[in-house]
Amino acid sequence: VNLEWEFEKSFFLFTTLEGGKELNTLNKMSARSIYSNPSQRMVNSYTPADWTLGFRTNYLTNFNVNLYTGIKTTTNALFDYRELFAFDGYISRDAISFRPVNAYAWKVGFDVNYKYKDRVKAQIKWAHNEWHHRNGKEKIRTSLPVNEWNLGLDVNATQHLSFDLDIYLANGREYLNIIKTNFNPDIDGFSAGKMKNIFNTSIGATYRFNDSVHLLIQANNIFAQHYNLYYGMPAQRFNFMAGVGICF
């Protein structure tokens, strides 16, 4: 359900209400984490309500501003944890498994977009999502960030040449690490803690020879920041790629 009310010229209030069943297939969870445990049987999730209330305006020339808040409640929401098995002398590789939790999250955020003709596009976006157990106030340990910031800039320098800059910051991530074994019971157990914040900066350039062919250059994590995607599973540091795109 989506409703929007223009209470004054260029000023809007909006609300959305969503919900339904979510199928957590192996393919979907593998897309969420390349380290997903392939032997785990996933349960499906159900969201009775995902409600958002917001305000937006395009009153200022070239600007579009959105502010929102809301709440989401989910039955069997899946949250990650790192798992290691050691049975009968065999040790598995670390894997990311998912535990179902009845949970809710208050959400709040904003995004500001700026566009100057077809030459410059800029965006700053902040999202806050903090998950808690539905039957209590305990915060859920997960690698999902509590706060995420996105800053983007696209500049068309000429008819053929464009540049882009993307900065991503995330904090509030935590981990849960579980070890299971049958040859040394003293090793069994779990550990938990906080994870390092994410700070990732990427820059790129595109040169368009015509409407069909373009050359792309992209440099990611240009400051070579070291952080983990999941506990003990590091993200790639500085990396560079180049390619050619062809549109038919």
Disulfide bonds with the S-S distance in Angstrom:
none
